[in-house]
Structure formats: structure tokens, C-alpha cells
Amino acid sequence: LLSACGVESYRRSHTRIGARLPSAEEAAQLRMPRQQPLLETESIDVGDNNRPVTYARTCFRADRLQFVVPS
């Protein structure tokens, strides 16, 4: 799909990771208590010209996920 829009290659510009309490809908969908924090990631991928091509915001149960960030 990106290629059809003229994006030949892209790279992850950044990923922001934070914690917050879930909304009622998020807690229901993730089957978790509302008082238990979740992890939220926000990421942006950019093309060769450094213009954003994708944006994603995702929530995860903090008790069931581990992030590994290579140095």
C-alpha cells in the first residue's frame, strides 16, 4: 500500500512508551481492572525524505508484555 502511494522505503523515526490507566472501554476489551495501568506506545515511521508515512498508537496490558529495546 505504501509503495502504491510512492513510498519506496521507510524507517521508524521514534516510539514513545508510557503508562496510564485504561478507559472503561479499553479495560473491557483487554479484560483488565480499570485501576491497573496499561502501556501505550505511539510510533511514527518516516520515508526517505523524513516525512511521516505511518502513525500508530497501541495499548497493551502491562502485566502481560515486556519490551526489549536494543542499544
C-alpha positions, 0 to 999 in steps of 0.5 A: 500500500505504501509503495502504491502511494510512492513510498519506496522505503521507510524507517521508524523515526521514534516510539514513545512508551508510557503508562496510564490507566485504561478507559472503561472501554479499553479495560473491557476489551483487554479484560483488565481492572480499570485501576491497573495501568496499561502501556501505550506506545505511539510510533511514527515511521518516516520515508526517505525524505523524513516525512511521516508515512505511518502513525500508530498508537497501541495499548497493551496490558502491562502485566502481560508484555515486556519490551526489549529495546536494543542499544 
